[in-house]
Amino acid sequence: GMRNPKQEKRGPKALNVDQAFSLMDAKPDKGREKGDVASARDNALVELLYGSGLRISEALRLDVSDVHTGASHVRVMGKGSKERISPLSGTARKALDAYLAVRKDLDPTGEEKALFLGVRGKRLQRRQANRIVDDLAKRAGLPESISPHVLRHSYATHMLEAGADLRSVQELLGHERLTTTQRY
């Protein structure tokens, strides 16, 4: 008739502010093929994930036409095929502009619609994006590996710590229910 004790519910894993900034400042490995373009792409990807709180699938699904750096927003297709507008931080906007200026080196024909491209000129895959974030975390000297979703959690946590309204964060993250956002 005895029940097991309730386990503690832990919140999502998130970086602290200093760790997030050291990750953003980490420089990608320039010794690889198409180093400068890949560095610009990696920087833009990480800035977008943290600066806009996007899911990795949302970021990788973006096309060039979805990004409006002049208007400071990006049109995102979220879960359940629901579209939302996500604001771009100033650093994310600069990083995207820098990447878009050299993106043609990955797609000389200009036929690929995808925003983030691999070195072969095709849409960047989830596994490659995970490797990019993990590599930058190692270069930043972070103690453990970091997944792209940790950047989303960090975005939400830092927004709430800075005094953002829970409903606003819910809308920015594209959560359907407020209880999902309350975990932060």
Backbone bond lengths (Angstrom), bond angles and torsions (degrees), N, CA, C in turn:
res aa  C-N    CA-C-N  psi(-1)  N-CA   C-N-CA  omega(-1)  CA-C   N-CA-C  phi
1 G - - - 1.440 - - 1.531 112.58 -
2 M 1.345 117.97 -0.48 1.476 119.04 -179.68 1.523 110.61 -87.57
3 R 1.304 115.35 146.45 1.465 120.83 177.06 1.517 108.94 -104.91
4 N 1.319 114.69 153.10 1.462 119.78 174.07 1.519 109.57 -68.13
5 P 1.322 117.28 146.99 1.470 118.65 177.00 1.523 110.66 -66.71
6 K 1.317 115.02 149.03 1.469 119.57 178.83 1.512 109.62 -67.95
7 Q 1.316 114.73 137.88 1.455 119.18 177.31 1.519 109.26 -85.19
8 E 1.322 114.46 148.83 1.451 120.06 177.19 1.518 110.05 -64.75
9 K 1.332 116.37 136.79 1.456 120.22 174.94 1.516 107.71 -91.81
10 R 1.307 115.39 121.00 1.461 119.99 178.15 1.513 109.44 -95.34
11 G 1.309 115.16 147.52 1.455 119.84 176.24 1.519 110.06 -76.59
12 P 1.307 117.17 170.51 1.467 120.73 178.60 1.527 111.08 -62.85
13 K 1.316 115.98 149.06 1.458 122.02 178.61 1.533 108.78 -69.92
14 A 1.319 115.90 132.05 1.463 120.70 179.82 1.520 109.27 -142.40
15 L 1.322 115.24 152.51 1.458 121.53 175.11 1.518 108.95 -80.57
16 N 1.331 116.88 152.45 1.460 117.65 170.40 1.532 107.15 -80.35
17 V 1.320 116.55 172.13 1.471 120.62 -173.88 1.525 111.71 -61.35
18 D 1.336 116.93 -41.72 1.471 120.08 -179.55 1.529 111.06 -63.69
19 Q 1.328 116.82 -41.40 1.464 120.47 178.69 1.527 110.25 -64.55
20 A 1.324 116.94 -40.88 1.468 120.47 179.34 1.525 110.70 -61.47
21 F 1.338 116.68 -43.86 1.462 119.53 -179.93 1.528 111.70 -68.28
22 S 1.326 117.67 -37.07 1.470 118.78 178.48 1.527 110.15 -67.63
23 L 1.330 117.79 -33.14 1.468 120.85 175.99 1.530 110.46 -66.37
24 M 1.334 116.74 -42.88 1.468 120.38 -179.96 1.526 111.50 -65.60
25 D 1.345 116.17 -31.82 1.464 120.88 -178.54 1.524 113.45 -84.81
26 A 1.342 117.63 -11.95 1.471 120.86 -178.80 1.524 109.43 -64.53
27 K 1.305 115.22 139.01 1.463 120.67 -179.24 1.524 109.68 -97.87
28 P 1.335 117.29 129.90 1.466 120.68 177.68 1.518 111.72 -64.71
29 D 1.316 115.86 163.77 1.464 123.31 179.44 1.519 109.12 -69.31
30 K 1.340 116.44 117.30 1.473 120.32 -179.28 1.523 112.51 -87.58
31 G 1.320 117.51 -4.03 1.445 120.13 -176.47 1.512 114.66 -80.55
32 R 1.309 117.38 2.39 1.462 119.26 -177.21 1.530 110.89 -98.38
33 E 1.308 113.97 171.53 1.456 120.68 -179.97 1.534 110.26 -59.51
34 K 1.326 116.84 137.69 1.469 123.40 -179.58 1.521 110.76 54.71
35 G 1.333 115.81 45.38 1.455 123.42 -172.67 1.516 116.17 -55.64
36 D 1.353 118.40 -49.42 1.464 120.15 -176.51 1.523 111.87 -66.08
37 V 1.320 116.95 -41.80 1.464 120.75 179.48 1.521 109.83 -66.79
38 A 1.331 116.39 -44.87 1.463 120.59 179.41 1.527 110.49 -63.82
39 S 1.321 117.99 -37.61 1.470 121.17 177.46 1.525 110.93 -63.34
40 A 1.317 116.32 -43.65 1.465 120.71 178.41 1.529 110.06 -64.26
41 R 1.324 116.67 -41.26 1.470 121.28 178.44 1.525 110.71 -63.46
42 D 1.333 116.65 -47.11 1.464 121.14 -178.36 1.524 110.91 -61.42
43 N 1.328 115.93 -43.48 1.456 120.57 178.98 1.527 110.77 -63.09
44 A 1.325 116.90 -43.98 1.466 120.97 179.70 1.528 111.11 -64.04
45 L 1.319 116.80 -40.81 1.466 121.05 -179.70 1.531 110.85 -62.58
46 V 1.323 117.02 -48.42 1.465 120.83 -177.64 1.533 110.36 -67.51
47 E 1.312 117.53 -40.94 1.467 120.45 177.83 1.527 111.07 -62.62
48 L 1.326 116.98 -38.32 1.465 121.28 -179.98 1.527 110.87 -69.99
49 L 1.328 117.11 -42.73 1.468 120.43 179.75 1.527 111.01 -62.04
50 Y 1.317 116.85 -45.24 1.466 120.07 -178.41 1.530 111.72 -82.03
51 G 1.315 117.51 -42.47 1.462 121.57 -174.89 1.511 114.98 -73.23
52 S 1.341 117.34 -20.37 1.467 120.69 179.65 1.520 112.82 -122.33
53 G 1.322 117.19 -6.53 1.461 120.47 177.81 1.517 114.18 68.49
54 L 1.320 116.80 31.22 1.468 119.87 -178.50 1.528 111.64 -78.37
55 R 1.312 115.20 150.94 1.464 120.87 168.48 1.531 106.34 -72.97
56 I 1.321 116.62 153.39 1.463 119.48 -179.30 1.531 110.36 -61.51
57 S 1.326 117.02 -38.67 1.466 119.92 179.58 1.531 110.79 -63.88
58 E 1.330 117.32 -36.18 1.465 120.67 178.62 1.527 110.70 -67.34
59 A 1.320 116.59 -42.28 1.468 120.58 -179.41 1.528 111.04 -65.89
60 L 1.328 116.34 -41.87 1.465 119.91 -177.61 1.525 112.35 -74.35
61 R 1.317 117.24 -20.85 1.459 121.47 178.53 1.526 112.26 -83.91
62 L 1.338 117.22 -9.03 1.460 120.95 -178.12 1.528 111.59 -65.70
63 D 1.311 114.58 141.02 1.455 121.64 170.85 1.526 107.62 -104.82
64 V 1.319 116.71 162.74 1.460 121.30 179.91 1.527 110.13 -57.47
65 S 1.323 117.79 -36.36 1.466 121.78 -178.52 1.532 113.19 -68.75
66 D 1.333 118.27 -14.28 1.468 121.74 -179.72 1.521 112.88 -82.01
67 V 1.329 116.39 -15.96 1.462 120.98 -174.71 1.519 109.72 -97.82
68 H 1.323 115.21 127.81 1.463 121.42 179.45 1.523 107.62 -126.90
69 T 1.342 116.12 80.42 1.465 119.79 -175.31 1.526 111.56 -66.12
70 G 1.303 117.33 -32.12 1.458 119.72 177.72 1.521 112.28 -65.47
71 A 1.318 116.38 -34.54 1.464 121.60 179.23 1.528 111.53 -91.54
72 S 1.327 117.49 -1.60 1.474 123.44 176.60 1.523 113.90 62.92
73 H 1.322 116.83 37.16 1.453 119.02 175.01 1.528 110.81 -149.99
74 V 1.328 113.99 165.47 1.451 121.28 177.05 1.528 107.42 -133.11
75 R 1.328 116.09 138.88 1.462 121.71 178.81 1.521 107.79 -90.53
76 V 1.336 116.34 118.54 1.460 122.22 -172.54 1.520 110.23 -115.39
77 M 1.328 115.76 136.80 1.459 120.74 172.32 1.524 106.30 -98.89
78 G 1.328 116.29 108.64 1.455 121.83 -175.53 1.514 113.23 -90.38
79 K 1.327 114.45 -164.30 1.465 120.82 178.82 1.518 109.60 -61.70
80 G 1.311 115.59 146.48 1.457 120.08 178.95 1.509 113.09 68.29
81 S 1.329 117.09 23.17 1.468 123.20 -179.47 1.524 112.65 54.66
82 K 1.338 115.98 36.33 1.461 120.51 177.14 1.524 108.50 -97.51
83 E 1.313 114.54 127.32 1.458 119.96 -178.85 1.520 110.20 -89.79
84 R 1.324 115.30 140.93 1.462 120.22 174.69 1.523 108.98 -144.06
85 I 1.305 114.64 159.42 1.458 121.68 176.37 1.522 106.85 -102.30
86 S 1.325 115.78 126.17 1.456 120.61 -179.49 1.530 108.48 -115.24
87 P 1.325 116.95 131.35 1.468 119.15 -179.35 1.527 111.85 -71.50
88 L 1.312 115.66 151.77 1.463 121.79 176.67 1.519 108.91 -103.42
89 S 1.320 116.40 133.18 1.462 119.68 173.58 1.529 107.96 -71.06
90 G 1.316 116.10 163.50 1.469 119.95 179.20 1.517 112.33 -60.92
91 T 1.341 117.02 -41.16 1.463 119.68 -179.97 1.521 111.22 -70.91
92 A 1.324 117.32 -34.49 1.471 120.07 177.10 1.528 109.88 -66.33
93 R 1.321 116.47 -39.77 1.459 120.77 179.05 1.529 110.80 -62.82
94 K 1.340 116.79 -44.51 1.469 120.64 178.86 1.526 110.96 -64.06
95 A 1.333 116.13 -42.76 1.471 120.21 -179.76 1.529 110.94 -64.94
96 L 1.332 117.23 -40.03 1.470 120.33 177.78 1.526 111.44 -66.70
97 D 1.321 116.91 -40.50 1.468 120.14 177.60 1.531 110.73 -61.71
98 A 1.336 116.15 -42.94 1.471 120.49 179.36 1.528 110.66 -63.82
99 Y 1.325 116.79 -41.26 1.470 120.61 179.06 1.524 110.80 -68.29
100 L 1.325 117.34 -44.86 1.471 120.01 -178.62 1.527 111.50 -62.34
101 A 1.328 117.17 -28.28 1.463 121.27 179.07 1.528 111.74 -68.15
102 V 1.338 118.01 -27.74 1.472 120.92 -178.32 1.532 112.90 -114.47
103 R 1.323 117.75 0.58 1.465 122.33 -177.30 1.528 112.86 -57.65
104 K 1.319 116.31 -31.19 1.477 120.68 -178.31 1.530 112.25 -60.56
105 D 1.336 117.41 -22.00 1.467 120.13 177.51 1.530 111.44 -67.60
106 L 1.336 117.57 -24.84 1.465 121.20 176.89 1.522 111.48 -88.54
107 D 1.337 116.79 -22.60 1.468 121.93 -178.75 1.524 109.42 -134.73
108 P 1.356 116.37 74.72 1.474 119.13 -176.54 1.531 113.75 -61.14
109 T 1.339 117.83 -28.19 1.465 120.12 -179.00 1.520 111.97 -77.57
110 G 1.327 117.56 -22.80 1.463 121.30 -178.38 1.505 113.84 74.70
111 E 1.336 117.14 15.49 1.467 120.74 -176.64 1.529 113.73 -88.40
112 E 1.328 117.87 -22.06 1.465 121.11 -177.12 1.527 110.16 -79.72
113 K 1.333 116.62 126.54 1.458 121.93 -178.97 1.529 112.90 -81.59
114 A 1.337 116.89 -24.45 1.464 121.54 -173.74 1.519 111.69 -59.68
115 L 1.328 115.84 142.44 1.458 120.75 177.08 1.521 110.51 -71.77
116 F 1.319 117.06 -52.94 1.460 121.33 -177.24 1.519 110.28 -97.07
117 L 1.337 114.62 120.37 1.457 121.04 -176.61 1.517 111.19 -116.31
118 G 1.340 114.93 148.73 1.453 120.77 172.18 1.517 109.28 -81.81
119 V 1.334 117.61 177.99 1.469 120.68 -176.82 1.526 112.60 -66.39
120 R 1.334 118.10 -17.01 1.473 120.72 178.09 1.527 112.63 -91.24
121 G 1.336 116.19 3.16 1.457 119.53 175.63 1.513 115.23 86.61
122 K 1.318 118.52 10.78 1.465 122.27 178.06 1.526 109.28 -108.67
123 R 1.328 116.09 166.44 1.466 121.98 -179.31 1.524 110.66 -53.37
124 L 1.327 116.18 132.91 1.460 122.83 179.08 1.530 108.94 -63.70
125 Q 1.318 116.22 136.82 1.463 121.87 -178.93 1.526 110.78 -94.15
126 R 1.315 115.47 158.82 1.463 122.58 -177.98 1.527 112.34 -57.24
127 R 1.312 117.24 -43.14 1.469 120.75 -179.02 1.528 110.91 -63.03
128 Q 1.341 116.47 -40.38 1.462 120.48 177.74 1.528 110.30 -63.95
129 A 1.319 117.17 -41.41 1.462 121.27 179.48 1.524 110.68 -64.50
130 N 1.321 117.29 -40.17 1.468 120.68 176.37 1.523 110.60 -59.78
131 R 1.329 115.83 -43.12 1.471 120.29 178.99 1.528 111.79 -63.62
132 I 1.316 116.30 -39.35 1.468 121.17 179.62 1.524 110.16 -61.20
133 V 1.326 116.95 -49.03 1.465 121.05 -178.79 1.526 110.52 -65.12
134 D 1.321 116.54 -42.84 1.465 120.62 179.79 1.530 111.06 -63.30
135 D 1.333 116.55 -42.16 1.467 121.02 178.61 1.524 111.28 -62.58
136 L 1.326 116.86 -43.58 1.460 120.29 178.75 1.527 111.04 -65.32
137 A 1.328 117.74 -35.55 1.474 121.18 177.64 1.525 110.53 -64.22
138 K 1.322 116.63 -40.80 1.471 119.95 177.31 1.524 110.75 -65.06
139 R 1.332 117.01 -42.21 1.463 121.41 179.60 1.526 111.75 -66.20
140 A 1.343 116.13 -28.69 1.468 120.46 178.20 1.523 111.94 -81.37
141 G 1.341 116.41 -6.93 1.457 120.54 179.12 1.514 113.96 79.13
142 L 1.340 116.95 22.11 1.462 119.74 178.42 1.527 108.92 -73.72
143 P 1.325 116.99 143.59 1.463 121.07 -170.90 1.529 116.04 -66.09
144 E 1.314 118.10 -31.76 1.463 119.51 -178.82 1.524 109.84 -130.66
145 S 1.320 115.09 170.67 1.459 118.16 179.99 1.530 109.36 -70.23
146 I 1.294 115.08 148.96 1.455 122.70 -176.77 1.522 108.12 -120.10
147 S 1.320 116.50 130.41 1.462 120.25 175.99 1.532 108.89 -93.93
148 P 1.309 117.70 160.90 1.461 119.80 177.20 1.536 112.47 -59.02
149 H 1.333 117.16 -30.87 1.462 119.60 -178.30 1.532 111.59 -69.61
150 V 1.325 117.52 -26.17 1.462 120.96 176.34 1.534 109.40 -62.92
151 L 1.316 117.15 -33.05 1.466 120.56 177.91 1.526 110.79 -66.57
152 R 1.319 116.71 -37.38 1.472 121.44 176.08 1.529 110.30 -64.75
153 H 1.331 116.38 -45.07 1.465 120.61 177.66 1.530 110.55 -62.16
154 S 1.315 115.93 -40.59 1.471 120.41 179.73 1.520 110.57 -63.42
155 Y 1.329 116.89 -42.43 1.466 122.17 177.78 1.526 110.18 -56.56
156 A 1.331 116.45 -50.40 1.465 120.85 -177.93 1.527 111.23 -65.01
157 T 1.317 116.97 -44.31 1.460 121.45 -179.68 1.526 111.20 -61.82
158 H 1.326 116.64 -45.45 1.458 120.53 -178.47 1.533 111.84 -68.10
159 M 1.325 116.19 -34.70 1.473 119.62 176.37 1.525 110.49 -63.53
160 L 1.324 116.40 -46.04 1.464 120.31 -179.04 1.526 111.36 -67.68
161 E 1.337 117.01 -39.29 1.470 120.56 177.64 1.525 111.57 -64.04
162 A 1.320 116.38 -29.48 1.467 121.12 179.67 1.527 111.87 -82.56
163 G 1.339 116.80 -0.77 1.457 120.35 175.29 1.511 115.95 100.68
164 A 1.319 118.17 12.75 1.465 120.53 178.86 1.527 110.21 -68.32
165 D 1.296 115.88 148.50 1.459 123.45 178.35 1.532 109.39 -70.72
166 L 1.327 116.91 139.31 1.463 122.00 -178.35 1.526 112.05 -58.67
167 R 1.323 116.73 -40.04 1.476 120.81 179.26 1.535 111.21 -65.02
168 S 1.327 116.68 -37.92 1.467 120.55 178.75 1.519 110.38 -64.55
169 V 1.335 116.22 -44.27 1.467 120.45 179.24 1.524 109.75 -64.46
170 Q 1.329 117.26 -38.99 1.467 121.34 176.75 1.527 110.50 -57.24
171 E 1.310 116.38 -45.96 1.458 121.30 -179.20 1.527 111.53 -66.74
172 L 1.337 116.57 -42.38 1.468 120.36 179.66 1.524 112.10 -63.49
173 L 1.329 116.72 -37.03 1.461 120.71 -179.33 1.527 112.60 -81.51
174 G 1.328 117.11 -16.26 1.454 120.41 -179.06 1.517 113.16 78.24
175 H 1.341 116.57 25.56 1.461 120.05 177.35 1.523 109.90 -76.80
176 E 1.313 115.98 137.75 1.453 120.10 179.35 1.523 110.99 -76.62
177 R 1.343 115.93 -40.38 1.473 120.81 -177.45 1.522 110.72 -111.43
178 L 1.310 115.92 144.05 1.454 121.97 178.95 1.522 111.14 -65.96
179 T 1.320 118.14 -30.94 1.477 121.41 -179.62 1.525 111.11 -60.89
180 T 1.311 117.40 -30.96 1.472 120.49 177.34 1.524 110.04 -65.48
181 T 1.314 116.31 -40.84 1.460 120.64 -179.49 1.524 111.56 -74.44
182 Q 1.323 117.86 -28.58 1.462 121.62 -177.95 1.525 112.62 -64.48
183 R 1.326 118.31 -17.46 1.477 120.42 178.47 1.509 111.42 -59.45
184 Y 1.314 117.57 -26.82 1.452 121.15 -176.74 1.505 110.48 -78.47
